Every structure is written in structure tokens, then in C-alpha cells.
Amino acid sequence: MKKFLSFFFLTSLIVSVCSGFTYQSIDVKPKFHYENLENYFTGYDGTFLLYDLKNDKYTIYNKEKSEKKVAPNSTFKIPHALFGLDHGVLQDENTLFQWDGTMYPIPAWNQDQTLSMAIPNSTIWYFQEVADQIGEANEQRYLDAIAYGNQDISGGLRNFWLQSSLKISPLEQLKFLKKFYTYNLPFSTDHINIVKNILIQDQRDYAVLSGKTGTGWQNNEINGVPINGWYVGYVEKENNVYLFVTNIEADQDASGSRAKQITLEILRDKGIFQ
């Protein structure tokens, strides 16, 4: 924890150099632009947020939804991995936890997992083990230190982020992503880079796409009816970075994979990632 606390007190002084530009942790009044993208969200209560890092410009569809707090589900694996790395529960991307033989409805979970597998696989049991080893007091301390959503872990140590007590708005997700990308969090550069590398999903000559999906199921039944879908991440392109957050809710079919599909359609049509 000494390492964590030292970074916490130094974070306000951090100046990060990213993609050829220098960013400071001092906030200035951002530029907000609201855009009607409802044709991408038929059948969903949805929102899309885009942040142009170079020009400090936010583009938002559905302001009301962008401010509504909902469970982060597997998008919480981004900060949770940082908690585990900082606390020493995780050593690096190769930290291996053994599968206990429980048969899960998602086949990719039914094997031993490393961190580099557990994040893209959204392996719940892996991060439940991380939570067990971190403990309630330290989970709360980390959440408070990064001001993540409502910081509420009352839903239980192994479930608080899973369609439970912990809730965060899409706008708060975007602000967290900005801090994550620009190293303005109380964690080491090495640990942030480990997570960044795991989040890379697609690399092309002109751009790199990084992201994480998240799905909340009705009654928290794994692989049941999806009612809360997330896709969060960023595109690094031509000396700029475009951070994005999509969230959708519905009585059914509101999954992380659907949120990702909607996001990629928007990014394609905006010429950001084609």
C-alpha cells in the first residue's frame, strides 16, 4: 500500500506525455457538443460519448442517459486490474489463477486464466479471486482514491460491480478513461501500461483500437438475459486519441457485444476507425 499512497499524493503533480502531446492533470473547462445519434440506438435507451483528447472536445448523444449511473459490470476490470497490480495480488499480465473445475456457461472461463486472458474473456471468477485477496477495506480505499462512480461495495466483495451496488455514469466512465489514458491515476506507469496492452483489440496501419465490453444480466444470471451493455475504450490515430463510451439498456439484447457493434458503426461513420 505504500506504493499506492505515494502515487496518490503525487498524482496532482503528474505531467504525462502521450501520443506526442503534453497533458497536465489540471482541468480546464471542456468543450461539449451534443449530437443526435438516435438512429444507431433503435430499441435501446442508449448513450454515446466521444472525447477528442487533442482538442479537449466532448461529443455526447443523450445527455440525460450519459449522466445516469448504472453498474459497470466487466468494464470494472480496467480499474480492478490496477488495484490487483498495485496491491501485489497480480504481478503482471501472466499472473495465473487455476480454474477450480466449476462449469460456467461461458466456455472460455472453463480453464486456467492469466490476467491477459481474464480481461478479454471477462472472466468473473478470476476477478472474484482478485477481490478476495484485496479485501473489502482495500477495495473501498482504492475506489475512494480514484473517485470511481458511487464507490459503493455494499453488494458484497465478490459481486459489488456485477449489476449490483457499484454504479457509474457513462460520463464518469469517460472521465476515468481520460485519467487512465493520460496516467493521471494513483498507479504506476508500468501497471497502467500492462492494462493498456491487454486492452488492445485491433491494430491497423493508421489506428489502434483498445476497449473493454461489459454486460449486466437480468437477476445477475450469468449469460442470461442481457439488460445493460457497455463498450468503453479509445482509438489512437494520427497523433490524436479519441476516447469513447457507449452504454445501452433494454429488457433484452442489451449486451456488451451489441454496445461494441453500435460503437464501431459510429466510429466508422465518423471516419475515426474504419
C-alpha positions as CSV (number, residue, x, y, z in Angstrom):
1,M,0.0,0.0,0.0
2,K,3.0,2.4,0.5
3,K,3.5,2.4,-3.3
4,F,-0.2,3.2,-3.8
5,L,-0.3,6.0,-1.3
6,S,2.9,7.6,-2.7
7,F,1.4,7.7,-6.2
8,F,-1.9,9.0,-4.8
9,F,-0.2,12.1,-3.3
10,L,1.9,12.7,-6.3
11,T,-0.9,12.4,-8.9
12,S,-1.8,16.1,-8.8
13,L,1.8,16.9,-9.9
14,I,2.0,14.4,-12.8
15,V,2.6,15.7,-16.3
16,S,2.2,13.0,-18.9
17,V,3.4,12.9,-22.5
18,C,1.0,10.9,-24.7
19,S,0.9,10.5,-28.5
20,G,3.2,13.5,-29.0
21,F,1.2,15.9,-26.8
22,T,1.8,17.1,-23.2
23,Y,-1.2,16.9,-20.8
24,Q,-1.4,18.1,-17.3
25,S,-3.7,16.9,-14.5
26,I,-5.1,20.5,-14.1
27,D,-8.7,20.5,-15.5
28,V,-9.9,23.3,-17.7
29,K,-13.4,24.0,-18.9
30,P,-14.0,21.4,-21.7
31,K,-16.0,21.9,-24.9
32,F,-19.3,20.0,-25.1
33,H,-21.2,19.3,-28.3
34,Y,-24.5,17.4,-28.3
35,E,-25.4,15.3,-31.3
36,N,-28.5,13.3,-32.3
37,L,-27.4,9.7,-32.9
38,E,-30.7,8.0,-32.2
39,N,-30.7,6.1,-35.4
40,Y,-27.9,3.9,-34.0
41,F,-29.8,3.1,-30.8
42,T,-33.2,1.8,-32.1
43,G,-34.8,-0.3,-29.3
44,Y,-32.4,0.9,-26.6
45,D,-32.1,3.6,-24.0
46,G,-28.6,4.4,-25.0
47,T,-25.8,7.0,-25.0
48,F,-22.6,7.5,-26.8
49,L,-19.8,9.8,-25.7
50,L,-16.6,10.7,-27.6
51,Y,-13.7,12.7,-26.3
52,D,-11.1,14.3,-28.7
53,L,-8.0,14.5,-26.5
54,K,-6.0,16.9,-28.6
55,N,-8.8,19.4,-28.9
56,D,-10.4,18.8,-25.5
57,K,-13.8,18.3,-27.1
58,Y,-16.7,16.1,-25.9
59,T,-19.4,14.9,-28.2
60,I,-22.4,13.4,-26.5
61,Y,-25.6,11.7,-27.6
62,N,-28.4,11.6,-25.0
63,K,-27.2,13.9,-22.2
64,E,-29.7,12.5,-19.7
65,K,-28.6,8.9,-20.2
66,S,-24.9,10.0,-20.1
67,E,-25.4,11.1,-16.5
68,K,-27.4,8.0,-15.3
69,K,-25.4,5.7,-13.0
70,V,-25.6,2.0,-13.8
71,A,-23.5,-1.0,-12.9
72,P,-20.1,-1.1,-14.7
73,N,-20.0,-4.9,-14.9
74,S,-16.9,-6.1,-16.7
75,T,-15.7,-2.6,-17.6
76,F,-14.7,-2.5,-14.0
77,K,-11.9,-4.9,-14.9
78,I,-9.9,-1.9,-16.0
79,P,-9.5,-0.3,-12.6
80,H,-9.8,-3.7,-10.8
81,A,-6.7,-4.9,-12.6
82,L,-4.9,-1.8,-11.5
83,F,-6.0,-2.4,-7.9
84,G,-4.7,-6.0,-8.1
85,L,-1.4,-5.0,-9.6
86,D,-0.8,-2.2,-7.1
87,H,-1.7,-4.4,-4.2
88,G,0.6,-7.3,-5.4
89,V,-2.2,-9.8,-5.9
90,L,-1.3,-9.6,-9.6
91,Q,2.4,-9.5,-10.7
92,D,1.9,-8.8,-14.4
93,E,-0.2,-9.9,-17.4
94,N,1.0,-13.5,-16.9
95,T,-0.3,-14.0,-13.3
96,L,-2.1,-17.3,-13.4
97,F,-5.1,-18.4,-11.3
98,Q,-6.1,-22.0,-11.5
99,W,-9.7,-22.9,-12.6
100,D,-11.4,-24.9,-9.8
101,G,-13.4,-27.1,-12.2
102,T,-16.7,-25.3,-11.9
103,M,-18.5,-25.5,-15.2
104,Y,-19.6,-22.0,-16.4
105,P,-22.0,-21.2,-19.2
106,I,-19.2,-19.3,-21.0
107,P,-16.7,-21.9,-22.3
108,A,-13.7,-19.5,-22.2
109,W,-13.9,-19.4,-18.4
110,N,-13.5,-23.1,-18.0
111,Q,-9.7,-23.2,-17.9
112,D,-6.8,-21.7,-16.0
113,Q,-6.6,-17.9,-16.6
114,T,-3.9,-15.3,-16.8
115,L,-4.7,-11.6,-16.5
116,S,-4.2,-11.2,-20.3
117,M,-6.9,-13.8,-20.8
118,A,-9.3,-12.8,-18.0
119,I,-9.8,-9.3,-19.2
120,P,-10.8,-10.0,-22.8
121,N,-12.7,-13.2,-21.7
122,S,-14.5,-11.1,-19.0
123,T,-13.8,-14.0,-16.6
124,I,-15.8,-13.2,-13.5
125,W,-14.2,-15.9,-11.3
126,Y,-10.7,-14.6,-11.9
127,F,-11.6,-11.1,-10.6
128,Q,-13.6,-12.5,-7.7
129,E,-10.3,-14.2,-6.6
130,V,-8.6,-10.8,-7.1
131,A,-11.3,-9.2,-4.9
132,D,-11.0,-11.9,-2.2
133,Q,-7.2,-11.3,-1.9
134,I,-7.5,-7.5,-1.9
135,G,-10.2,-7.5,0.7
136,E,-13.1,-5.1,1.4
137,A,-11.2,-2.4,3.2
138,N,-8.7,-2.1,0.4
139,E,-11.3,-2.3,-2.4
140,Q,-13.1,0.6,-0.7
141,R,-9.8,2.6,-0.3
142,Y,-8.9,2.2,-3.9
143,L,-12.4,3.2,-5.1
144,D,-12.4,6.3,-2.9
145,A,-8.9,7.2,-4.1
146,I,-9.9,7.3,-7.8
147,A,-13.5,8.5,-7.0
148,Y,-15.0,5.8,-9.2
149,G,-18.7,6.1,-9.5
150,N,-20.7,5.9,-6.3
151,Q,-17.9,3.9,-4.6
152,D,-20.5,1.6,-3.1
153,I,-19.3,-2.0,-2.4
154,S,-22.3,-2.9,-0.2
155,G,-23.4,-5.5,-2.7
156,G,-20.7,-7.9,-1.5
157,L,-17.0,-8.3,-2.1
158,R,-17.4,-10.8,-4.9
159,N,-20.3,-9.1,-6.6
160,F,-20.4,-5.4,-6.0
161,W,-19.6,-4.4,-9.6
162,L,-21.9,-7.0,-11.2
163,Q,-25.3,-5.4,-11.7
164,S,-25.2,-4.6,-8.0
165,S,-24.3,-1.7,-5.7
166,L,-21.4,-0.1,-7.5
167,K,-22.7,2.3,-10.2
168,I,-21.1,4.8,-12.5
169,S,-22.4,7.1,-15.2
170,P,-21.1,7.0,-18.8
171,L,-19.8,10.5,-18.3
172,E,-17.9,9.4,-15.2
173,Q,-16.6,6.4,-17.2
174,L,-15.2,8.7,-19.8
175,K,-13.5,10.9,-17.3
176,F,-12.0,7.8,-15.7
177,L,-10.7,6.7,-19.1
178,K,-9.1,10.1,-19.7
179,K,-7.3,9.8,-16.4
180,F,-6.3,6.2,-17.2
181,Y,-5.0,7.1,-20.7
182,T,-3.1,10.1,-19.5
183,Y,-1.6,8.4,-16.5
184,N,-3.4,10.7,-14.1
185,L,-4.3,7.9,-11.7
186,P,-2.5,6.9,-8.4
187,F,-0.9,3.9,-10.0
188,S,2.5,3.3,-11.6
189,T,3.1,3.8,-15.2
190,D,4.2,0.2,-15.6
191,H,1.0,-1.1,-14.2
192,I,-1.1,1.2,-16.4
193,N,0.9,0.1,-19.4
194,I,0.2,-3.6,-18.6
195,V,-3.5,-3.0,-18.7
196,K,-3.3,-0.8,-21.8
197,N,-1.5,-3.5,-23.7
198,I,-4.2,-6.1,-22.7
199,L,-7.0,-3.8,-23.9
200,I,-5.7,-3.6,-27.5
201,Q,-8.2,-5.2,-29.7
202,D,-7.4,-4.2,-33.3
203,Q,-4.3,-2.7,-34.9
204,R,-4.2,-1.2,-38.4
205,D,-1.7,0.9,-40.3
206,Y,-3.3,4.1,-39.3
207,A,-5.0,3.4,-36.0
208,V,-5.1,1.2,-32.9
209,L,-8.4,0.3,-31.2
210,S,-8.4,-0.5,-27.5
211,G,-11.5,-1.4,-25.5
212,K,-13.5,-3.4,-23.0
213,T,-17.1,-4.6,-23.1
214,G,-19.3,-5.2,-20.1
215,T,-22.7,-6.9,-19.8
216,G,-25.2,-6.9,-17.0
217,W,-27.7,-9.8,-16.9
218,Q,-31.2,-9.8,-15.5
219,N,-31.2,-11.1,-12.0
220,N,-27.4,-11.4,-12.3
221,E,-27.8,-14.8,-14.1
222,I,-24.5,-15.3,-16.0
223,N,-25.1,-15.5,-19.7
224,G,-28.9,-14.9,-19.1
225,V,-31.0,-12.0,-20.4
226,P,-28.6,-9.1,-21.1
227,I,-30.1,-5.7,-19.9
228,N,-27.1,-3.4,-19.5
229,G,-24.4,-3.3,-22.2
230,W,-21.1,-1.3,-22.2
231,Y,-18.3,-0.7,-24.6
232,V,-15.5,1.7,-23.4
233,G,-12.1,2.5,-24.9
234,Y,-10.2,4.6,-27.3
235,V,-8.7,4.9,-30.7
236,E,-5.1,6.1,-31.2
237,K,-4.9,7.7,-34.6
238,E,-2.7,10.3,-36.4
239,N,-1.2,11.9,-33.3
240,N,-4.5,12.1,-31.5
241,V,-6.6,9.9,-29.3
242,Y,-10.4,9.5,-29.3
243,L,-11.8,8.1,-26.1
244,F,-15.4,6.6,-26.3
245,V,-18.1,5.2,-24.0
246,T,-21.3,3.5,-25.1
247,N,-24.0,2.3,-22.8
248,I,-27.3,0.7,-23.7
249,E,-30.2,-0.6,-21.6
250,A,-33.2,-2.6,-22.6
251,D,-35.4,-5.5,-21.4
252,Q,-33.3,-7.8,-23.6
253,D,-30.4,-7.9,-26.1
254,A,-28.6,-5.1,-24.3
255,S,-25.2,-6.7,-24.2
256,G,-21.6,-5.6,-24.3
257,S,-21.2,-7.1,-27.8
258,R,-24.1,-5.1,-29.1
259,A,-22.8,-1.9,-27.5
260,K,-19.4,-2.6,-29.2
261,Q,-21.2,-3.1,-32.6
262,I,-23.0,0.2,-32.2
263,T,-19.8,1.9,-31.3
264,L,-17.9,0.6,-34.2
265,E,-20.6,1.7,-36.6
266,I,-20.5,5.3,-35.2
267,L,-16.7,5.4,-35.3
268,R,-16.7,4.1,-38.8
269,D,-19.2,6.7,-40.0
270,K,-17.2,9.5,-38.3
271,G,-14.1,8.3,-40.1
272,I,-12.3,7.6,-36.8
273,F,-11.9,3.8,-37.2
274,Q,-12.8,2.1,-40.5
